[in-house]
């Protein structure tokens, strides 16, 4: 045995490998955790049990006052909007988008978002970048009213390049079984649209291809002729978080359904809440469509049908309400800080959505 050891030493064998040699920086991970602690604690609700550092987040349901509670869970990501954040070197708002996608999916079913977890994977762990990302996640959680009670950072040096990252979020909410939406959608109901400033978090693969690749635009250039902000700022405009406004609306009027306008556009998502005997008619032109959609369409010569299938066109959330409660619904949404319009109605049909031309 001693001879074998001597032979190995004399052969000039490499030094023992460490995790750092393999591309994973434990010290950077520990620094990142220290940086994000204040962000995470800023989101805590009274129901959060304990503090950071456990193997799982703890949340008490006992004092929420539900008679027949149902938990609602959702997971989503930010898609290729993360690529725009990386190209722009701006990471402090992408976490807001992450929360919006899952928290609003939960609110669509009439639920209150309770807590959130995030997963951040990177090619090389940069504590400053992670700090900025989690600051946005915490901001989004505060806006949505949910607690950030856990998360994970993983470094994948052989899977992703330095500077590359991806985000995934997981949200859990609660609703009384008797109040799960949609329910009682009927012909004659009216559709309220909530304004979405910018692209939100959908259609970025098409938007990037049209604006950056085909049109050769720079993220540092004006968003459009005469704009006082850059294209990068426009594309990174954070998603509106509608959950608190939806909860307030649900308390004030008899909401029959919500539809979160994400991938699939207005029509595709409205159809998800329509009974098979009813159609939804959306009157395009009665709301303000943000300029960025026209810029994408012109840059990529995108058809109207393709725009409608891919983007929300300025409506991030739809609410289906009784005809007699339209004004109260509009007042409620606007009082919560969102522009809103009467954009359509429910009619007899076969479970399809129709978008009329302006």
C-alpha positions in Angstrom: 0.0 0.0 0.0 2.8 2.4 0.8 4.4 1.8 -2.5 1.2 2.6 -4.3 0.9 5.9 -2.5 4.5 6.8 -3.3 3.9 5.9 -6.9 0.8 8.1 -7.1 2.7 11.0 -5.5 5.6 10.7 -7.9 3.3 10.6 -10.9 2.2 14.2 -10.4 -1.5 13.4 -9.8 -3.9 16.4 -9.5 -4.8 17.8 -6.2 -8.1 16.6 -4.6 -11.2 18.2 -6.1 -13.4 20.6 -4.1 -17.0 21.7 -4.7 -15.6 25.1 -5.7 -13.3 23.5 -8.3 -16.5 21.9 -9.8 -18.0 25.4 -10.1 -20.2 25.6 -7.0 -19.4 28.4 -4.6 -20.7 27.6 -1.1 -19.4 30.9 0.4 -21.3 32.9 -2.3 -24.4 31.0 -1.4 -24.1 31.7 2.3 -23.5 35.4 1.5 -26.6 35.5 -0.8 -28.7 34.0 2.0 -27.5 36.6 4.5 -28.4 39.4 2.0 -31.9 38.2 1.4 -33.0 37.7 5.0 -34.4 41.2 5.5 -36.4 41.0 2.2 -37.9 37.7 3.3 -38.8 38.8 6.8 -40.5 41.9 5.4 -43.2 39.7 3.9 -44.2 37.7 7.0 -47.8 37.6 8.0 -49.0 36.8 11.6 -49.6 33.2 10.6 -45.9 32.6 9.8 -44.4 30.3 12.4 -40.7 30.6 13.3 -38.0 32.3 11.2 -35.6 31.5 8.4 -33.3 28.5 8.4 -35.6 25.6 8.8 -36.0 22.7 6.4 -39.5 23.9 5.5 -41.7 27.0 6.0 -44.4 26.9 8.6 -47.8 28.6 8.3 -50.7 28.3 10.7 -54.3 28.1 9.2 -56.0 27.9 12.6 -56.9 31.5 13.1 -58.1 32.4 9.5 -61.8 31.7 10.4 -62.8 29.4 7.5 -65.6 26.9 8.0 -64.8 24.6 5.0 -61.4 25.7 3.8 -59.9 24.6 0.5 -56.2 25.1 -0.3 -55.4 26.4 -3.8 -51.9 26.0 -5.2 -50.2 27.3 -8.4 -46.8 27.4 -9.9 -45.4 29.5 -12.8 -42.3 31.3 -14.0 -41.4 34.4 -15.9 -40.4 32.8 -19.2 -37.9 34.6 -21.4 -38.6 37.9 -19.8 -35.6 36.8 -17.6 -33.4 37.1 -20.7 -34.4 40.8 -21.1 -33.5 41.3 -17.4 -30.1 39.7 -18.0 -29.4 41.7 -21.2 -30.3 44.9 -19.4 -28.5 44.0 -16.2 -31.6 44.9 -14.2 -32.9 42.3 -11.8 -34.9 44.1 -9.1 -38.4 43.8 -10.8 -38.4 40.4 -12.4 -39.4 38.9 -9.0 -42.6 41.0 -9.0 -43.5 39.3 -12.3 -42.9 35.9 -10.7 -45.3 36.6 -7.8 -47.9 38.0 -10.1 -48.2 34.9 -12.3 -48.9 32.5 -9.4 -50.7 34.8 -6.9 -53.2 36.0 -9.4 -53.9 32.5 -10.7 -54.9 31.6 -7.1 -57.0 34.7 -6.8 -58.9 33.8 -10.0 -60.5 30.9 -8.0 -61.7 33.3 -5.3 -58.8 32.4 -3.0 -56.6 34.6 -0.8 -52.9 34.1 -1.5 -51.2 33.0 1.8 -47.6 32.1 1.1 -45.1 31.9 -1.6 -41.9 30.0 -2.3 -39.3 30.7 -5.0 -36.7 28.7 -6.9 -33.7 30.5 -8.4 -31.2 28.5 -10.6 -28.1 30.2 -11.8 -25.0 29.3 -13.8 -22.7 31.1 -11.3 -24.0 32.4 -8.0 -23.7 36.2 -7.8 -24.9 37.3 -4.3 -25.7 40.9 -5.6 -27.8 39.6 -8.4 -29.7 37.2 -6.2 -30.2 39.9 -3.6 -31.8 42.1 -6.4 -34.0 39.2 -7.6 -35.3 38.3 -4.2 -35.9 42.0 -3.3 -38.4 41.9 -6.3 -40.0 38.7 -5.1 -40.4 40.2 -1.6 -41.9 43.4 -3.2 -44.4 41.2 -5.1 -45.3 39.3 -2.0 -46.0 42.5 -0.1 -48.2 43.7 -2.9 -50.1 40.4 -3.1 -50.4 40.1 0.7 -48.7 36.7 0.9 -45.6 35.6 2.9 -42.4 34.5 1.4 -41.7 31.5 3.6 -39.1 29.5 1.7 -37.1 29.1 -1.4 -34.1 27.6 -3.0 -30.9 28.8 -4.8 -29.1 26.3 -7.0 -25.9 26.8 -8.9 -25.6 24.8 -12.2 -22.2 25.5 -13.7 -22.3 22.8 -16.3 -25.9 23.5 -17.3 -26.1 27.3 -17.4 -23.5 29.9 -18.3 -22.4 32.6 -15.9 -25.0 35.3 -15.8 -27.8 33.0 -16.9 -30.7 32.4 -14.4 -34.2 31.0 -14.3 -37.0 31.7 -11.8 -39.9 29.5 -10.7 -42.5 30.5 -8.1 -45.0 28.4 -6.0 -48.0 30.0 -4.3 -50.7 28.6 -1.9 -53.9 30.3 -1.0 -57.2 29.5 0.7 -60.9 29.8 -0.1 -64.2 28.6 1.3 -65.4 25.6 -0.6 -68.8 27.3 -1.3 -67.0 30.4 -2.8 -64.7 28.7 -5.3 -64.9 30.4 -8.7 -66.2 30.2 -11.4 -69.8 29.7 -10.5 -73.2 30.9 -11.8 -71.9 32.4 -15.0 -75.0 33.3 -17.0 -76.1 34.9 -20.3 -76.3 38.7 -19.7 -73.4 38.8 -17.4 -70.9 41.6 -18.1 -67.1 41.4 -18.4 -64.9 43.9 -16.7 -61.3 44.3 -17.9 -58.4 45.3 -15.6 -55.6 47.3 -17.3 -52.2 45.7 -17.8 -49.4 48.2 -18.3 -47.0 46.7 -20.8 -46.5 43.1 -21.8 -46.7 41.7 -18.3 -44.9 38.3 -18.5 -46.2 36.7 -21.7 -45.2 36.7 -25.4 -41.6 37.7 -24.7 -40.2 35.2 -27.2 -42.1 36.8 -30.0 -41.5 40.3 -28.7 -37.8 39.8 -28.5 -37.6 38.2 -31.9 -39.6 41.1 -33.5 -38.0 44.0 -31.7 -34.4 43.0 -31.0 -33.7 40.4 -33.8 -35.8 41.5 -36.8 -36.0 45.2 -36.2 -32.5 45.4 -34.7 -33.6 47.6 -31.8 -31.4 48.3 -28.8 -32.7 48.0 -25.2 -31.0 51.4 -24.6 -32.9 53.1 -27.4 -36.2 54.9 -26.8 -39.2 52.6 -26.4 -40.7 54.3 -29.5 -40.4 57.6 -31.3 -40.9 60.4 -28.8 -40.8 58.1 -25.7 -38.9 59.3 -22.6 -38.0 55.9 -21.4 -35.9 53.1 -23.0 -37.1 49.9 -24.7 -35.4 48.0 -21.9 -37.5 49.8 -19.3 -40.6 49.2 -21.3 -40.0 45.5 -21.7 -39.1 45.2 -18.0 -42.2 47.1 -16.8 -43.3 44.9 -13.8 -46.5 43.0 -13.9 -49.5 44.4 -12.1 -50.6 42.2 -9.2 -54.3 42.1 -9.1 -55.0 39.7 -6.1 -55.9 42.4 -3.5 -58.1 44.3 -6.0 -59.9 41.0 -6.9 -60.5 40.2 -3.3 -61.9 43.7 -2.7 -64.1 43.3 -5.8 -65.3 39.9 -4.6 -66.4 41.4 -1.3 -68.3 44.2 -2.9 -70.1 42.5 -5.8 -71.3 39.0 -6.8 -68.3 38.0 -9.0 -69.2 35.0 -11.1 -65.7 34.4 -12.6 -62.2 35.8 -13.1 -60.0 35.0 -16.0 -56.2 35.7 -15.8 -55.0 36.7 -19.2 -51.7 35.0 -19.6 -50.4 32.7 -22.3 -53.2 32.1 -24.9 -54.4 35.7 -24.8 -57.8 37.2 -23.9 -59.9 34.6 -25.8 -58.0 31.5 -24.7 -58.2 32.4 -21.1 -61.8 33.6 -21.1 -62.9 30.3 -22.5 -61.4 28.5 -19.5 -64.3 29.9 -17.3 -67.1 29.6 -19.8 -69.8 26.9 -19.5 -70.2 24.9 -22.7 -73.6 26.6 -23.4 -72.2 30.2 -23.3 -69.9 32.4 -25.2 -67.9 35.5 -24.2 -67.8 38.5 -26.5 -65.0 41.0 -26.1 -65.2 44.4 -27.8 -61.7 45.4 -28.8 -61.2 49.1 -28.9 -63.1 50.1 -25.8 -59.9 50.0 -23.6 -56.5 51.6 -24.0 -54.0 49.3 -25.6 -50.4 50.1 -24.5 -48.2 51.4 -27.3 -45.8 48.5 -27.0 -48.2 46.1 -28.7 -48.3 48.2 -31.8 -44.5 48.4 -31.8 -44.2 44.6 -31.6 -46.8 44.1 -34.3 -45.1 46.5 -36.7 -41.6 45.3 -36.0 -42.5 41.7 -36.7 -45.3 42.2 -39.2 -47.5 40.1 -36.8 -51.1 39.4 -37.8 -54.0 40.5 -35.6 -54.9 36.9 -34.9 -51.4 36.1 -33.8 -51.3 39.2 -31.5 -54.6 38.1 -29.9 -53.4 34.6 -29.3 -50.1 35.7 -27.8 -50.5 38.9 -25.9 -53.1 40.3 -23.4 -53.3 43.5 -25.5 -53.6 45.6 -22.3 -56.1 43.5 -20.3 -54.4 41.4 -17.6 -57.5 40.3 -15.7 -61.2 39.8 -16.6 -64.1 39.7 -14.1 -67.5 38.4 -15.0 -70.2 40.2 -13.0 -74.0 40.5 -13.1 -75.3 43.3 -15.4 -76.7 45.3 -12.5 -73.3 45.5 -10.7 -71.1 46.9 -13.5 -70.7 50.4 -12.0 -70.0 49.1 -8.5 -67.4 46.7 -10.0 -65.7 49.4 -12.0 -65.6 51.7 -8.9 -64.1 48.9 -6.8 -61.3 48.1 -9.3 -60.5 51.7 -9.8 -60.4 52.4 -6.1 -57.8 49.6 -5.8 -55.5 51.5 -8.2 -56.2 49.8 -11.5 -57.8 51.3 -14.6 -60.9 49.3 -15.6 -63.4 49.2 -18.4 -66.6 47.3 -19.4 -65.2 45.3 -22.2 -67.7 42.6 -23.1 -70.6 40.3 -22.2 -71.7 36.7 -21.8 -74.1 35.4 -24.5 -75.7 32.1 -25.4 -73.3 29.9 -27.5 -71.0 26.9 -27.3 -68.1 27.8 -24.8 -66.2 30.1 -27.2 -64.7 33.6 -26.9 -65.0 36.1 -29.7 -63.1 39.3 -30.0 -64.7 41.9 -32.2 -62.7 44.5 -34.2 -62.5 48.1 -33.1 
